Amino acid sequence: MAKTAMALTQRQVKALCLGAAQAGFVAEILINGAFIRLVPRDAPPSQVYKTPEQIREEELDEELERFRAKHGYKP
């Protein structure tokens, strides 16, 4: 994640939101945290309101499960 603050103008934020809407997405923009995420408009709420850290944690959990299944490892 970026360490510097994003300097977005109101016009740029509006353009991001409108472009996302036209593509069938909802834009999540966290200015001070410097992340922009496009979420499918019809995504379940559990996917829409997750932080980047939560999403990465879930990805790592899924990767670990795939590894365990592939190599026959049981905790």
Summary of the structure (lengths in Angstrom):
residues: 75
radius of gyration: 16.6
end to end distance: 32.0
largest distance: 52.7
contacts: 148
relative contact order: 0.12
helix: 49%
strand: 16%
